[in-house]
Amino acid sequence: MEPLSVVYTDNSKGGLDIERKILNEIGVELIDAELSDRPIEELIRQADGIIVSQMEFDREVIESLEKCQVISRTGIGFENIDLEAATERKIYVSNVPDYCIPEVSDHTIGLILTLERRITCFDRDLRREGWKEARLKWEGMRRIEGQTIGFVAFGQIPKEVCRKAIALGFEAMAYDPYVDPEEVMMAGAKCVETLEDLLKKSDVVSLHVPLTNETRGMIGKRELEFIGENGFIINTSRGGVIDEDSLVWAIEEGKIAGAGLDVYEDEPFREDNPLKNIEKVVLTPHVAFRSIESELAQREIIANNVKAVLEGKGPINIVNKEIFSLKG
C-alpha cells in the first residue's frame, strides 16, 4: 500500500518543518510543490490531502483530484476554493478560523487610532515641515470617547475589536443578519436592522465580512455617502468588499474623512493604485494577521486539520459542513 501524501501547493516559503513533523506522526509524506520538479497538476491529482494558500481550486481543478480527502486552506477565507464542487466530490474543506483574533483586532484598533489621532500625518509633517508647522495640523481632530463604532458582520474578530473599542470609550453597534441580536447585545453593542442605518449612525465603520457574491462591492458610492464627511472606514477583512474607485472618489470629494486599509481589490498592492497618493488613507500590506505567535498557531492548525481527516478522526474546522450528510 502506498503511503499517504499531502501536497502544499504554494507560498510555503521553503519551510514546512512544523507541518511535516505533525503529518509524519501518522506516516504521511508532505510534498512542497514549489520545490518539486513534477508539475503541480500531477502532484495534486494523486494527493490524499492538499494544503493551499492562494492557488485557485475551481471546479475543473477539483474534479481532477483522484484521491483527495481534504483541502486545508491556510487562512480564514476560502474564496479561492469552489465549495460546491468539493462537497460534490465529498472532499472536506477546512480553514483556520481563530488563529489571529488578537492580531487582527489589535491591528483594527491601531488603524482607527492612527486615523483619529493623525499619527502618520503628524510623523510625516514633523519630519518634512518641522515642529511648528506640524503642530498646526490638529484642527478638526475629535475626541474618541463618545464616538460610535459600527461593525459590518459580528463574528469572533469584531467581537474582540468591540471589547477593545468600548474600553477606549466608543459606543458600539453592529449589523449582521446572521447573528442572534442577543449575542450582539451580550458583547456590549446595539443591534441595527439595516446596513444603511449602521452607516448613517457610525463615526467609524469596521468591515469584517467574508468575500462572497453577496458581499463583493457592497460598499460603494451610496454606502460611503451614508457614512458622512466626519466618518472613517476600516477594512481588515477582504479588499473586494469595498469598491475602490468609489472609495477614492469619496475621500477626494470629502464625502468621508478617511480610511484604514489592510486589504485591497488587487493584491499585491499595485504601484499605480490611486489610494497610494491619498494622505487621508492609512495603508498596510495585508499583515493584520501576522505575529510570531499567530504564524505558529496557523501552521499547527493547518496540519492538524489534514491529519484529523487522514487518520479517520472527526474533522476539525470544516467549512462545507453539508458534507457530513453526504458521508453519512
C-alpha positions as protocol buffer text, in pm:
chain_id: "A"
residue {
  index: 1
  type: MET
  ca { x: 0 y: 0 z: 0 }
}
residue {
  index: 2
  type: GLU
  ca { x: 139 y: 339 z: -99 }
}
residue {
  index: 3
  type: PRO
  ca { x: 198 y: 587 z: 184 }
}
residue {
  index: 4
  type: LEU
  ca { x: -46 y: 877 z: 205 }
}
residue {
  index: 5
  type: SER
  ca { x: 74 y: 1206 z: 62 }
}
residue {
  index: 6
  type: VAL
  ca { x: -18 y: 1571 z: 119 }
}
residue {
  index: 7
  type: VAL
  ca { x: 78 y: 1848 z: -122 }
}
residue {
  index: 8
  type: TYR
  ca { x: 149 y: 2202 z: -2 }
}
residue {
  index: 9
  type: THR
  ca { x: 68 y: 2391 z: -320 }
}
residue {
  index: 10
  type: ASP
  ca { x: 203 y: 2744 z: -281 }
}
residue {
  index: 11
  type: ASN
  ca { x: 350 y: 3013 z: -60 }
}
residue {
  index: 12
  type: SER
  ca { x: 541 y: 2763 z: 156 }
}
residue {
  index: 13
  type: LYS
  ca { x: 847 y: 2988 z: 165 }
}
residue {
  index: 14
  type: GLY
  ca { x: 1058 y: 2671 z: 164 }
}
residue {
  index: 15
  type: GLY
  ca { x: 996 y: 2591 z: 530 }
}
residue {
  index: 16
  type: LEU
  ca { x: 749 y: 2323 z: 635 }
}
residue {
  index: 17
  type: ASP
  ca { x: 920 y: 2170 z: 935 }
}
residue {
  index: 18
  type: ILE
  ca { x: 622 y: 2216 z: 1168 }
}
residue {
  index: 19
  type: GLU
  ca { x: 370 y: 2075 z: 920 }
}
residue {
  index: 20
  type: ARG
  ca { x: 599 y: 1788 z: 825 }
}
residue {
  index: 21
  type: LYS
  ca { x: 653 y: 1687 z: 1190 }
}
residue {
  index: 22
  type: ILE
  ca { x: 278 y: 1673 z: 1257 }
}
residue {
  index: 23
  type: LEU
  ca { x: 196 y: 1471 z: 944 }
}
residue {
  index: 24
  type: ASN
  ca { x: 493 y: 1237 z: 994 }
}
residue {
  index: 25
  type: GLU
  ca { x: 325 y: 1122 z: 1316 }
}
residue {
  index: 26
  type: ILE
  ca { x: 81 y: 922 z: 1102 }
}
residue {
  index: 27
  type: GLY
  ca { x: 329 y: 835 z: 830 }
}
residue {
  index: 28
  type: VAL
  ca { x: 212 y: 1094 z: 576 }
}
residue {
  index: 29
  type: GLU
  ca { x: 458 y: 1232 z: 323 }
}
residue {
  index: 30
  type: LEU
  ca { x: 442 y: 1610 z: 282 }
}
residue {
  index: 31
  type: ILE
  ca { x: 539 y: 1742 z: -62 }
}
residue {
  index: 32
  type: ASP
  ca { x: 635 y: 2106 z: -115 }
}
residue {
  index: 33
  type: ALA
  ca { x: 509 y: 2171 z: -468 }
}
residue {
  index: 34
  type: GLU
  ca { x: 725 y: 2481 z: -505 }
}
residue {
  index: 35
  type: LEU
  ca { x: 1039 y: 2272 z: -455 }
}
residue {
  index: 36
  type: SER
  ca { x: 925 y: 1977 z: -669 }
}
residue {
  index: 37
  type: ASP
  ca { x: 1026 y: 1911 z: -1030 }
}
residue {
  index: 38
  type: ARG
  ca { x: 690 y: 1749 z: -1100 }
}
residue {
  index: 39
  type: PRO
  ca { x: 403 y: 1960 z: -1242 }
}
residue {
  index: 40
  type: ILE
  ca { x: 159 y: 2085 z: -980 }
}
residue {
  index: 41
  type: GLU
  ca { x: -132 y: 1927 z: -1171 }
}
residue {
  index: 42
  type: GLU
  ca { x: 28 y: 1584 z: -1137 }
}
residue {
  index: 43
  type: LEU
  ca { x: 111 y: 1630 z: -768 }
}
residue {
  index: 44
  type: ILE
  ca { x: -237 y: 1732 z: -659 }
}
residue {
  index: 45
  type: ARG
  ca { x: -411 y: 1474 z: -878 }
}
residue {
  index: 46
  type: GLN
  ca { x: -254 y: 1193 z: -676 }
}
residue {
  index: 47
  type: ALA
  ca { x: -260 y: 1366 z: -335 }
}
residue {
  index: 48
  type: ASP
  ca { x: -463 y: 1235 z: -41 }
}
residue {
  index: 49
  type: GLY
  ca { x: -470 y: 1582 z: 111 }
}
residue {
  index: 50
  type: ILE
  ca { x: -390 y: 1933 z: -3 }
}
residue {
  index: 51
  type: ILE
  ca { x: -277 y: 2246 z: 181 }
}
residue {
  index: 52
  type: VAL
  ca { x: -340 y: 2561 z: -22 }
}
residue {
  index: 53
  type: SER
  ca { x: -267 y: 2930 z: 19 }
}
residue {
  index: 54
  type: GLN
  ca { x: -358 y: 3137 z: -289 }
}
residue {
  index: 55
  type: MET
  ca { x: -385 y: 2881 z: -569 }
}
residue {
  index: 56
  type: GLU
  ca { x: -730 y: 2870 z: -730 }
}
residue {
  index: 57
  type: PHE
  ca { x: -920 y: 2545 z: -678 }
}
residue {
  index: 58
  type: ASP
  ca { x: -1210 y: 2588 z: -918 }
}
residue {
  index: 59
  type: ARG
  ca { x: -1442 y: 2310 z: -1031 }
}
residue {
  index: 60
  type: GLU
  ca { x: -1208 y: 2194 z: -1307 }
}
residue {
  index: 61
  type: VAL
  ca { x: -915 y: 2158 z: -1068 }
}
residue {
  index: 62
  type: ILE
  ca { x: -1123 y: 1985 z: -800 }
}
residue {
  index: 63
  type: GLU
  ca { x: -1271 y: 1738 z: -1049 }
}
residue {
  index: 64
  type: SER
  ca { x: -916 y: 1640 z: -1149 }
}
residue {
  index: 65
  type: LEU
  ca { x: -840 y: 1518 z: -796 }
}
residue {
  index: 66
  type: GLU
  ca { x: -847 y: 1141 z: -783 }
}
residue {
  index: 67
  type: LYS
  ca { x: -776 y: 1063 z: -416 }
}
residue {
  index: 68
  type: CYS
  ca { x: -813 y: 1384 z: -222 }
}
residue {
  index: 69
  type: GLN
  ca { x: -998 y: 1366 z: 110 }
}
residue {
  index: 70
  type: VAL
  ca { x: -933 y: 1715 z: 245 }
}
residue {
  index: 71
  type: ILE
  ca { x: -828 y: 2061 z: 125 }
}
residue {
  index: 72
  type: SER
  ca { x: -689 y: 2271 z: 409 }
}
residue {
  index: 73
  type: ARG
  ca { x: -685 y: 2646 z: 342 }
}
residue {
  index: 74
  type: THR
  ca { x: -404 y: 2836 z: 519 }
}
residue {
  index: 75
  type: GLY
  ca { x: -620 y: 3127 z: 637 }
}
residue {
  index: 76
  type: ILE
  ca { x: -966 y: 3230 z: 747 }
}
residue {
  index: 77
  type: GLY
  ca { x: -1109 y: 3296 z: 400 }
}
residue {
  index: 78
  type: PHE
  ca { x: -1169 y: 3024 z: 142 }
}
residue {
  index: 79
  type: GLU
  ca { x: -1296 y: 3216 z: -161 }
}
residue {
  index: 80
  type: ASN
  ca { x: -1033 y: 3054 z: -384 }
}
residue {
  index: 81
  type: ILE
  ca { x: -1194 y: 2711 z: -335 }
}
residue {
  index: 82
  type: ASP
  ca { x: -1515 y: 2601 z: -509 }
}
residue {
  index: 83
  type: LEU
  ca { x: -1703 y: 2466 z: -206 }
}
residue {
  index: 84
  type: GLU
  ca { x: -1989 y: 2325 z: -410 }
}
residue {
  index: 85
  type: ALA
  ca { x: -1755 y: 2122 z: -630 }
}
residue {
  index: 86
  type: ALA
  ca { x: -1556 y: 1998 z: -329 }
}
residue {
  index: 87
  type: THR
  ca { x: -1871 y: 1895 z: -147 }
}
residue {
  index: 88
  type: GLU
  ca { x: -2000 y: 1706 z: -451 }
}
residue {
  index: 89
  type: ARG
  ca { x: -1672 y: 1514 z: -455 }
}
residue {
  index: 90
  type: LYS
  ca { x: -1705 y: 1453 z: -78 }
}
residue {
  index: 91
  type: ILE
  ca { x: -1383 y: 1642 z: -9 }
}
residue {
  index: 92
  type: TYR
  ca { x: -1364 y: 1820 z: 325 }
}
residue {
  index: 93
  type: VAL
  ca { x: -1261 y: 2186 z: 307 }
}
residue {
  index: 94
  type: SER
  ca { x: -1111 y: 2329 z: 624 }
}
residue {
  index: 95
  type: ASN
  ca { x: -976 y: 2667 z: 727 }
}
residue {
  index: 96
  type: VAL
  ca { x: -804 y: 2834 z: 1023 }
}
residue {
  index: 97
  type: PRO
  ca { x: -1084 y: 3041 z: 1177 }
}
residue {
  index: 98
  type: ASP
  ca { x: -943 y: 3170 z: 1504 }
}
residue {
  index: 99
  type: TYR
  ca { x: -563 y: 3174 z: 1495 }
}
residue {
  index: 100
  type: CYS
  ca { x: -522 y: 3553 z: 1467 }
}
residue {
  index: 101
  type: ILE
  ca { x: -808 y: 3711 z: 1661 }
}
residue {
  index: 102
  type: PRO
  ca { x: -576 y: 3914 z: 1890 }
}
residue {
  index: 103
  type: GLU
  ca { x: -362 y: 4030 z: 1598 }
}
residue {
  index: 104
  type: VAL
  ca { x: -643 y: 4142 z: 1364 }
}
residue {
  index: 105
  type: SER
  ca { x: -838 y: 4310 z: 1643 }
}
residue {
  index: 106
  type: ASP
  ca { x: -523 y: 4495 z: 1759 }
}
residue {
  index: 107
  type: HIS
  ca { x: -447 y: 4598 z: 1401 }
}
residue {
  index: 108
  type: THR
  ca { x: -801 y: 4727 z: 1352 }
}
residue {
  index: 109
  type: ILE
  ca { x: -778 y: 4936 z: 1666 }
}
residue {
  index: 110
  type: GLY
  ca { x: -435 y: 5057 z: 1551 }
}
residue {
  index: 111
  type: LEU
  ca { x: -576 y: 5177 z: 1218 }
}
residue {
  index: 112
  type: ILE
  ca { x: -857 y: 5358 z: 1399 }
}
residue {
  index: 113
  type: LEU
  ca { x: -621 y: 5535 z: 1639 }
}
residue {
  index: 114
  type: THR
  ca { x: -381 y: 5624 z: 1358 }
}
residue {
  index: 115
  type: LEU
  ca { x: -662 y: 5793 z: 1165 }
}
residue {
  index: 116
  type: GLU
  ca { x: -837 y: 5956 z: 1459 }
}
residue {
  index: 117
  type: ARG
  ca { x: -515 y: 6095 z: 1607 }
}
residue {
  index: 118
  type: ARG
  ca { x: -347 y: 6155 z: 1266 }
}
residue {
  index: 119
  type: ILE
  ca { x: -37 y: 5977 z: 1387 }
}
residue {
  index: 120
  type: THR
  ca { x: 122 y: 5903 z: 1050 }
}
residue {
  index: 121
  type: CYS
  ca { x: 37 y: 6254 z: 925 }
}
residue {
  index: 122
  type: PHE
  ca { x: 199 y: 6419 z: 1226 }
}
residue {
  index: 123
  type: ASP
  ca { x: 504 y: 6196 z: 1191 }
}
residue {
  index: 124
  type: ARG
  ca { x: 542 y: 6281 z: 823 }
}
residue {
  index: 125
  type: ASP
  ca { x: 482 y: 6655 z: 868 }
}
residue {
  index: 126
  type: LEU
  ca { x: 716 y: 6684 z: 1165 }
}
residue {
  index: 127
  type: ARG
  ca { x: 996 y: 6524 z: 963 }
}
residue {
  index: 128
  type: ARG
  ca { x: 917 y: 6721 z: 646 }
}
residue {
  index: 129
  type: GLU
  ca { x: 795 y: 7061 z: 765 }
}
residue {
  index: 130
  type: GLY
  ca { x: 921 y: 7092 z: 1122 }
}
residue {
  index: 131
  type: TRP
  ca { x: 774 y: 7126 z: 1471 }
}
residue {
  index: 132
  type: LYS
  ca { x: 572 y: 7447 z: 1434 }
}
residue {
  index: 133
  type: GLU
  ca { x: 406 y: 7361 z: 1105 }
}
residue {
  index: 134
  type: ALA
  ca { x: 323 y: 7005 z: 1209 }
}
residue {
  index: 135
  type: ARG
  ca { x: 151 y: 7119 z: 1528 }
}
residue {
  index: 136
  type: LEU
  ca { x: -86 y: 7339 z: 1331 }
}
residue {
  index: 137
  type: LYS
  ca { x: -239 y: 7031 z: 1164 }
}
residue {
  index: 138
  type: TRP
  ca { x: -451 y: 6933 z: 1468 }
}
residue {
  index: 139
  type: GLU
  ca { x: -762 y: 7128 z: 1361 }
}
residue {
  index: 140
  type: GLY
  ca { x: -1071 y: 6914 z: 1322 }
}
residue {
  index: 141
  type: MET
  ca { x: -947 y: 6634 z: 1547 }
}
residue {
  index: 142
  type: ARG
  ca { x: -1222 y: 6488 z: 1764 }
}
residue {
  index: 143
  type: ARG
  ca { x: -1231 y: 6315 z: 2098 }
}
residue {
  index: 144
  type: ILE
  ca { x: -1268 y: 5938 z: 2061 }
}
residue {
  index: 145
  type: GLU
  ca { x: -1471 y: 5893 z: 2377 }
}
residue {
  index: 146
  type: GLY
  ca { x: -1838 y: 5911 z: 2290 }
}
residue {
  index: 147
  type: GLN
  ca { x: -1797 y: 5828 z: 1922 }
}
residue {
  index: 148
  type: THR
  ca { x: -1979 y: 5529 z: 1771 }
}
residue {
  index: 149
  type: ILE
  ca { x: -1808 y: 5238 z: 1601 }
}
residue {
  index: 150
  type: GLY
  ca { x: -2024 y: 5026 z: 1372 }
}
residue {
  index: 151
  type: PHE
  ca { x: -1940 y: 4669 z: 1279 }
}
residue {
  index: 152
  type: VAL
  ca { x: -2045 y: 4518 z: 949 }
}
residue {
  index: 153
  type: ALA
  ca { x: -2060 y: 4148 z: 1049 }
}
residue {
  index: 154
  type: PHE
  ca { x: -2010 y: 4038 z: 1406 }
}
residue {
  index: 155
  type: GLY
  ca { x: -1804 y: 3720 z: 1427 }
}
residue {
  index: 156
  type: GLN
  ca { x: -1516 y: 3642 z: 1659 }
}
residue {
  index: 157
  type: ILE
  ca { x: -1279 y: 3915 z: 1541 }
}
residue {
  index: 158
  type: PRO
  ca { x: -1526 y: 4207 z: 1551 }
}
residue {
  index: 159
  type: LYS
  ca { x: -1643 y: 4093 z: 1893 }
}
residue {
  index: 160
  type: GLU
  ca { x: -1284 y: 4133 z: 2015 }
}
residue {
  index: 161
  type: VAL
  ca { x: -1248 y: 4469 z: 1838 }
}
residue {
  index: 162
  type: CYS
  ca { x: -1573 y: 4571 z: 2006 }
}
residue {
  index: 163
  type: ARG
  ca { x: -1440 y: 4485 z: 2351 }
}
residue {
  index: 164
  type: LYS
  ca { x: -1124 y: 4691 z: 2293 }
}
residue {
  index: 165
  type: ALA
  ca { x: -1311 y: 4980 z: 2133 }
}
residue {
  index: 166
  type: ILE
  ca { x: -1556 y: 5005 z: 2425 }
}
residue {
  index: 167
  type: ALA
  ca { x: -1255 y: 5022 z: 2660 }
}
residue {
  index: 168
  type: LEU
  ca { x: -1139 y: 5327 z: 2461 }
}
residue {
  index: 169
  type: GLY
  ca { x: -1476 y: 5497 z: 2510 }
}
residue {
  index: 170
  type: PHE
  ca { x: -1657 y: 5405 z: 2190 }
}
residue {
  index: 171
  type: GLU
  ca { x: -2026 y: 5327 z: 2177 }
}
residue {
  index: 172
  type: ALA
  ca { x: -2076 y: 5017 z: 1960 }
}
residue {
  index: 173
  type: MET
  ca { x: -2337 y: 4890 z: 1717 }
}
residue {
  index: 174
  type: ALA
  ca { x: -2342 y: 4601 z: 1472 }
}
residue {
  index: 175
  type: TYR
  ca { x: -2521 y: 4487 z: 1158 }
}
residue {
  index: 176
  type: ASP
  ca { x: -2521 y: 4113 z: 1095 }
}
residue {
  index: 177
  type: PRO
  ca { x: -2840 y: 3940 z: 981 }
}
residue {
  index: 178
  type: TYR
  ca { x: -2680 y: 3601 z: 1051 }
}
residue {
  index: 179
  type: VAL
  ca { x: -2609 y: 3665 z: 1421 }
}
residue {
  index: 180
  type: ASP
  ca { x: -2864 y: 3649 z: 1703 }
}
residue {
  index: 181
  type: PRO
  ca { x: -2932 y: 4006 z: 1829 }
}
residue {
  index: 182
  type: GLU
  ca { x: -2895 y: 3877 z: 2184 }
}
residue {
  index: 183
  type: GLU
  ca { x: -2537 y: 3777 z: 2101 }
}
residue {
  index: 184
  type: VAL
  ca { x: -2464 y: 4129 z: 1979 }
}
residue {
  index: 185
  type: MET
  ca { x: -2608 y: 4285 z: 2292 }
}
residue {
  index: 186
  type: MET
  ca { x: -2415 y: 4046 z: 2517 }
}
residue {
  index: 187
  type: ALA
  ca { x: -2095 y: 4184 z: 2361 }
}
residue {
  index: 188
  type: GLY
  ca { x: -2194 y: 4538 z: 2458 }
}
residue {
  index: 189
  type: ALA
  ca { x: -2315 y: 4654 z: 2116 }
}
residue {
  index: 190
  type: LYS
  ca { x: -2651 y: 4773 z: 1987 }
}
residue {
  index: 191
  type: CYS
  ca { x: -2804 y: 4566 z: 1708 }
}
residue {
  index: 192
  type: VAL
  ca { x: -2926 y: 4755 z: 1400 }
}
residue {
  index: 193
  type: GLU
  ca { x: -3152 y: 4607 z: 1134 }
}
residue {
  index: 194
  type: THR
  ca { x: -3007 y: 4755 z: 815 }
}
residue {
  index: 195
  type: LEU
  ca { x: -2665 y: 4836 z: 677 }
}
residue {
  index: 196
  type: GLU
  ca { x: -2786 y: 5185 z: 585 }
}
residue {
  index: 197
  type: ASP
  ca { x: -2888 y: 5253 z: 943 }
}
residue {
  index: 198
  type: LEU
  ca { x: -2548 y: 5143 z: 1073 }
}
residue {
  index: 199
  type: LEU
  ca { x: -2353 y: 5354 z: 821 }
}
residue {
  index: 200
  type: LYS
  ca { x: -2554 y: 5667 z: 900 }
}
residue {
  index: 201
  type: LYS
  ca { x: -2508 y: 5635 z: 1276 }
}
residue {
  index: 202
  type: SER
  ca { x: -2138 y: 5536 z: 1289 }
}
residue {
  index: 203
  type: ASP
  ca { x: -1835 y: 5761 z: 1323 }
}
residue {
  index: 204
  type: VAL
  ca { x: -1612 y: 5464 z: 1241 }
}
residue {
  index: 205
  type: VAL
  ca { x: -1726 y: 5171 z: 1026 }
}
residue {
  index: 206
  type: SER
  ca { x: -1528 y: 4848 z: 1061 }
}
residue {
  index: 207
  type: LEU
  ca { x: -1573 y: 4577 z: 797 }
}
residue {
  index: 208
  type: HIS
  ca { x: -1541 y: 4209 z: 891 }
}
residue {
  index: 209
  type: VAL
  ca { x: -1732 y: 4020 z: 620 }
}
residue {
  index: 210
  type: PRO
  ca { x: -1602 y: 3733 z: 405 }
}
residue {
  index: 211
  type: LEU
  ca { x: -1577 y: 3790 z: 32 }
}
residue {
  index: 212
  type: THR
  ca { x: -1875 y: 3626 z: -138 }
}
residue {
  index: 213
  type: ASN
  ca { x: -2102 y: 3707 z: -432 }
}
residue {
  index: 214
  type: GLU
  ca { x: -2327 y: 3880 z: -179 }
}
residue {
  index: 215
  type: THR
  ca { x: -2056 y: 4099 z: -24 }
}
residue {
  index: 216
  type: ARG
  ca { x: -1836 y: 4183 z: -325 }
}
residue {
  index: 217
  type: GLY
  ca { x: -1855 y: 4559 z: -380 }
}
residue {
  index: 218
  type: MET
  ca { x: -2113 y: 4601 z: -102 }
}
residue {
  index: 219
  type: ILE
  ca { x: -1956 y: 4933 z: -4 }
}
residue {
  index: 220
  type: GLY
  ca { x: -1988 y: 5171 z: -300 }
}
residue {
  index: 221
  type: LYS
  ca { x: -2064 y: 5540 z: -351 }
}
residue {
  index: 222
  type: ARG
  ca { x: -2410 y: 5524 z: -196 }
}
residue {
  index: 223
  type: GLU
  ca { x: -2288 y: 5349 z: 118 }
}
residue {
  index: 224
  type: LEU
  ca { x: -1986 y: 5577 z: 159 }
}
residue {
  index: 225
  type: GLU
  ca { x: -2206 y: 5886 z: 139 }
}
residue {
  index: 226
  type: PHE
  ca { x: -2413 y: 5745 z: 425 }
}
residue {
  index: 227
  type: ILE
  ca { x: -2101 y: 5743 z: 646 }
}
residue {
  index: 228
  type: GLY
  ca { x: -2058 y: 6118 z: 611 }
}
residue {
  index: 229
  type: GLU
  ca { x: -1776 y: 6369 z: 595 }
}
residue {
  index: 230
  type: ASN
  ca { x: -1652 y: 6307 z: 951 }
}
residue {
  index: 231
  type: GLY
  ca { x: -1658 y: 5928 z: 928 }
}
residue {
  index: 232
  type: PHE
  ca { x: -1382 y: 5674 z: 877 }
}
residue {
  index: 233
  type: ILE
  ca { x: -1399 y: 5327 z: 722 }
}
residue {
  index: 234
  type: ILE
  ca { x: -1170 y: 5042 z: 827 }
}
residue {
  index: 235
  type: ASN
  ca { x: -1120 y: 4721 z: 631 }
}
residue {
  index: 236
  type: THR
  ca { x: -924 y: 4425 z: 766 }
}
residue {
  index: 237
  type: SER
  ca { x: -1148 y: 4163 z: 602 }
}
residue {
  index: 238
  type: ARG
  ca { x: -1128 y: 4135 z: 222 }
}
residue {
  index: 239
  type: GLY
  ca { x: -1044 y: 4410 z: -25 }
}
residue {
  index: 240
  type: GLY
  ca { x: -1318 y: 4325 z: -270 }
}
residue {
  index: 241
  type: VAL
  ca { x: -1584 y: 4425 z: -17 }
}
residue {
  index: 242
  type: ILE
  ca { x: -1516 y: 4793 z: -98 }
}
residue {
  index: 243
  type: ASP
  ca { x: -1538 y: 4931 z: -450 }
}
residue {
  index: 244
  type: GLU
  ca { x: -1201 y: 5110 z: -453 }
}
residue {
  index: 245
  type: ASP
  ca { x: -1292 y: 5357 z: -728 }
}
residue {
  index: 246
  type: SER
  ca { x: -1584 y: 5469 z: -513 }
}
residue {
  index: 247
  type: LEU
  ca { x: -1358 y: 5494 z: -209 }
}
residue {
  index: 248
  type: VAL
  ca { x: -1108 y: 5717 z: -394 }
}
residue {
  index: 249
  type: TRP
  ca { x: -1398 y: 5934 z: -509 }
}
residue {
  index: 250
  type: ALA
  ca { x: -1547 y: 5959 z: -160 }
}
residue {
  index: 251
  type: ILE
  ca { x: -1223 y: 6070 z: 4 }
}
residue {
  index: 252
  type: GLU
  ca { x: -1119 y: 6311 z: -268 }
}
residue {
  index: 253
  type: GLU
  ca { x: -1466 y: 6469 z: -271 }
}
residue {
  index: 254
  type: GLY
  ca { x: -1476 y: 6495 z: 108 }
}
residue {
  index: 255
  type: LYS
  ca { x: -1767 y: 6253 z: 142 }
}
residue {
  index: 256
  type: ILE
  ca { x: -1579 y: 6069 z: 421 }
}
residue {
  index: 257
  type: ALA
  ca { x: -1285 y: 6169 z: 642 }
}
residue {
  index: 258
  type: GLY
  ca { x: -1054 y: 5880 z: 554 }
}
residue {
  index: 259
  type: ALA
  ca { x: -989 y: 5507 z: 550 }
}
residue {
  index: 260
  type: GLY
  ca { x: -764 y: 5248 z: 711 }
}
residue {
  index: 261
  type: LEU
  ca { x: -697 y: 4951 z: 484 }
}
residue {
  index: 262
  type: ASP
  ca { x: -505 y: 4627 z: 521 }
}
residue {
  index: 263
  type: VAL
  ca { x: -666 y: 4455 z: 220 }
}
residue {
  index: 264
  type: TYR
  ca { x: -725 y: 4554 z: -141 }
}
residue {
  index: 265
  type: GLU
  ca { x: -922 y: 4457 z: -451 }
}
residue {
  index: 266
  type: ASP
  ca { x: -598 y: 4359 z: -624 }
}
residue {
  index: 267
  type: GLU
  ca { x: -313 y: 4206 z: -426 }
}
residue {
  index: 268
  type: PRO
  ca { x: -22 y: 4257 z: -423 }
}
residue {
  index: 269
  type: PHE
  ca { x: -96 y: 4631 z: -397 }
}
residue {
  index: 270
  type: ARG
  ca { x: -43 y: 4788 z: -738 }
}
residue {
  index: 271
  type: GLU
  ca { x: 211 y: 5068 z: -776 }
}
residue {
  index: 272
  type: ASP
  ca { x: -45 y: 5269 z: -974 }
}
residue {
  index: 273
  type: ASN
  ca { x: -322 y: 5229 z: -715 }
}
residue {
  index: 274
  type: PRO
  ca { x: -452 y: 5585 z: -658 }
}
residue {
  index: 275
  type: LEU
  ca { x: -501 y: 5515 z: -287 }
}
residue {
  index: 276
  type: LYS
  ca { x: -123 y: 5533 z: -257 }
}
residue {
  index: 277
  type: ASN
  ca { x: -124 y: 5911 z: -304 }
}
residue {
  index: 278
  type: ILE
  ca { x: -412 y: 6000 z: -72 }
}
residue {
  index: 279
  type: GLU
  ca { x: -291 y: 6129 z: 265 }
}
residue {
  index: 280
  type: LYS
  ca { x: -620 y: 6054 z: 438 }
}
residue {
  index: 281
  type: VAL
  ca { x: -572 y: 5681 z: 383 }
}
residue {
  index: 282
  type: VAL
  ca { x: -357 y: 5461 z: 607 }
}
residue {
  index: 283
  type: LEU
  ca { x: -229 y: 5156 z: 419 }
}
residue {
  index: 284
  type: THR
  ca { x: -77 y: 4832 z: 547 }
}
residue {
  index: 285
  type: PRO
  ca { x: 20 y: 4532 z: 328 }
}
residue {
  index: 286
  type: HIS
  ca { x: -229 y: 4263 z: 439 }
}
residue {
  index: 287
  type: VAL
  ca { x: -39 y: 4191 z: 760 }
}
residue {
  index: 288
  type: ALA
  ca { x: -312 y: 4232 z: 1023 }
}
residue {
  index: 289
  type: PHE
  ca { x: -297 y: 3859 z: 1099 }
}
residue {
  index: 290
  type: ARG
  ca { x: 81 y: 3848 z: 1142 }
}
residue {
  index: 291
  type: SER
  ca { x: 277 y: 3774 z: 1459 }
}
residue {
  index: 292
  type: ILE
  ca { x: 525 y: 3509 z: 1568 }
}
residue {
  index: 293
  type: GLU
  ca { x: 254 y: 3350 z: 1779 }
}
residue {
  index: 294
  type: SER
  ca { x: -20 y: 3357 z: 1515 }
}
residue {
  index: 295
  type: GLU
  ca { x: 205 y: 3204 z: 1249 }
}
residue {
  index: 296
  type: LEU
  ca { x: 294 y: 2914 z: 1480 }
}
residue {
  index: 297
  type: ALA
  ca { x: -72 y: 2855 z: 1566 }
}
residue {
  index: 298
  type: GLN
  ca { x: -172 y: 2881 z: 1200 }
}
residue {
  index: 299
  type: ARG
  ca { x: 78 y: 2623 z: 1082 }
}
residue {
  index: 300
  type: GLU
  ca { x: -15 y: 2375 z: 1356 }
}
residue {
  index: 301
  type: ILE
  ca { x: -389 y: 2408 z: 1288 }
}
residue {
  index: 302
  type: ILE
  ca { x: -343 y: 2370 z: 911 }
}
residue {
  index: 303
  type: ALA
  ca { x: -153 y: 2043 z: 952 }
}
residue {
  index: 304
  type: ASN
  ca { x: -384 y: 1910 z: 1222 }
}
residue {
  index: 305
  type: ASN
  ca { x: -688 y: 1975 z: 1002 }
}
residue {
  index: 306
  type: VAL
  ca { x: -538 y: 1741 z: 742 }
}
residue {
  index: 307
  type: LYS
  ca { x: -410 y: 1491 z: 995 }
}
residue {
  index: 308
  type: ALA
  ca { x: -752 y: 1451 z: 1159 }
}
residue {
  index: 309
  type: VAL
  ca { x: -918 y: 1362 z: 829 }
}
residue {
  index: 310
  type: LEU
  ca { x: -645 y: 1128 z: 706 }
}
residue {
  index: 311
  type: GLU
  ca { x: -634 y: 929 z: 1029 }
}
residue {
  index: 312
  type: GLY
  ca { x: -1012 y: 887 z: 1024 }
}
residue {
  index: 313
  type: LYS
  ca { x: -1092 y: 1102 z: 1324 }
}
residue {
  index: 314
  type: GLY
  ca { x: -1359 y: 1370 z: 1338 }
}
residue {
  index: 315
  type: PRO
  ca { x: -1253 y: 1651 z: 1104 }
}
residue {
  index: 316
  type: ILE
  ca { x: -1199 y: 1996 z: 1255 }
}
residue {
  index: 317
  type: ASN
  ca { x: -1262 y: 2348 z: 1121 }
}
residue {
  index: 318
  type: ILE
  ca { x: -1473 y: 2219 z: 831 }
}
residue {
  index: 319
  type: VAL
  ca { x: -1642 y: 2495 z: 629 }
}
residue {
  index: 320
  type: ASN
  ca { x: -1856 y: 2276 z: 398 }
}
residue {
  index: 321
  type: LYS
  ca { x: -2050 y: 2118 z: 683 }
}
residue {
  index: 322
  type: GLU
  ca { x: -2320 y: 1987 z: 450 }
}
residue {
  index: 323
  type: ILE
  ca { x: -2067 y: 1719 z: 355 }
}
residue {
  index: 324
  type: PHE
  ca { x: -2147 y: 1532 z: 678 }
}
residue {
  index: 325
  type: SER
  ca { x: -2492 y: 1434 z: 548 }
}
residue {
  index: 326
  type: LEU
  ca { x: -2336 y: 1311 z: 223 }
}
residue {
  index: 327
  type: LYS
  ca { x: -2081 y: 1096 z: 403 }
}
residue {
  index: 328
  type: GLY
  ca { x: -2346 y: 950 z: 626 }
}
